[in-house]
Amino acid sequence: MDQASPAAAPITFDDFLKVDIRVGRIVTVEPFPQARKPAFKLTIDFGPEIGTRRSSAQITVNHAPEDLVGSLVMAVVNFPPRQIGPFMSEVLTLGVPDADGNVMLIRPDRDVPVGGRLY
């Protein structure tokens, strides 16, 4: 997606509710040298109901692995898994572009329980 793209077409509230966005805590961060664009492999804990899921995230410019472990992130947990090279990404970790178009993660600004759904 382009940071200067126009707003998407309107959707209904019921459409929004179909997207399950949850907060999770990053448990591990691994390099992902096989990715076409620089990325990390994240393991994220979403609590007992959803469990631990993995995600490929192109966040290497603004985020260091040592700063990510233990931090909270937001992710879509109900998309089908997506094969990215040799890695199966199970959730879409959410971010927004900075002024240069590099991803900045979307995160709660306080500690909240993992598994909580965005509303």
C-alpha positions in Angstrom: 0.0 0.0 0.0 1.1 3.5 -0.7 1.1 6.1 2.1 -0.5 8.7 -0.2 -3.3 6.4 -1.5 -6.9 7.7 -1.3 -9.4 6.4 1.3 -10.9 3.1 0.6 -14.6 2.7 -0.4 -17.0 2.8 2.5 -17.9 -0.5 4.3 -20.5 -1.4 6.8 -19.9 -1.9 10.5 -20.7 -5.6 9.9 -17.8 -5.7 7.4 -15.5 -4.2 10.0 -16.5 -6.8 12.5 -15.4 -9.6 10.1 -11.7 -8.5 10.6 -10.5 -9.9 13.9 -7.7 -7.6 15.1 -6.1 -8.7 18.4 -3.2 -7.6 20.7 -0.4 -10.0 21.1 3.0 -10.1 22.8 6.1 -10.8 20.7 7.9 -13.8 22.1 10.7 -14.3 19.6 12.2 -12.4 16.7 14.3 -14.2 14.1 16.1 -12.9 10.9 14.4 -13.8 7.7 17.2 -13.6 5.0 15.1 -15.5 2.4 12.4 -12.8 2.3 12.4 -10.6 -0.9 12.3 -7.4 1.2 14.1 -7.2 4.6 11.9 -8.8 7.2 11.8 -10.5 10.6 10.0 -13.7 11.6 7.9 -13.0 14.7 6.4 -15.4 17.1 3.5 -13.7 18.9 1.4 -14.9 21.9 -2.3 -14.0 21.7 -3.3 -15.7 24.9 -5.0 -19.0 25.6 -8.0 -18.7 23.2 -5.9 -18.0 20.1 -2.4 -19.3 21.2 0.9 -18.5 19.6 1.1 -17.5 15.9 3.9 -16.6 13.5 4.2 -13.6 11.2 6.6 -12.2 8.7 7.0 -8.5 9.2 8.9 -6.0 7.1 9.8 -3.8 10.0 13.6 -4.0 10.0 14.2 -0.3 9.4 12.4 1.1 12.4 12.5 -1.8 14.8 15.4 -3.8 16.3 14.9 -7.4 17.4 16.1 -6.7 21.0 13.5 -3.9 21.4 10.7 -6.1 20.0 10.8 -9.1 22.3 8.2 -8.6 25.0 6.4 -5.8 23.3 2.8 -5.6 22.3 1.6 -5.5 18.7 -1.7 -5.5 16.8 -2.4 -8.2 14.2 -5.2 -9.6 12.1 -5.7 -13.2 13.3 -8.4 -14.4 11.0 -6.7 -14.2 7.5 -5.7 -17.5 6.0 -2.0 -18.4 6.5 0.2 -17.1 3.7 3.3 -18.8 2.4 6.2 -16.3 2.2 9.2 -18.1 0.8 10.0 -21.1 3.1 7.9 -19.5 5.9 4.2 -19.8 6.7 2.9 -16.4 8.0 -0.2 -17.0 10.2 -1.2 -13.5 11.1 -0.8 -10.0 9.6 1.1 -7.8 12.0 -0.2 -4.2 11.5 1.8 -1.0 10.9 1.7 2.3 9.2 4.3 4.1 7.0 6.6 6.6 8.5 7.6 9.7 6.4 10.0 7.6 4.3 7.4 4.8 3.8 9.0 2.3 6.2 6.7 0.4 8.6 6.1 1.5 12.1 4.2 -1.0 14.2 0.8 -0.2 15.6 1.0 -0.9 19.4 -1.0 -0.1 22.5 0.6 2.7 24.5 0.0 0.8 27.8 0.3 -2.8 28.9 -3.0 -4.6 28.2 -3.9 -8.3 28.3 -3.0 -10.3 25.3 -5.8 -11.5 23.1 -7.9 -8.4 23.5 -9.9 -7.5 20.4 -9.8 -4.1 18.7 -13.1 -2.3 18.7 
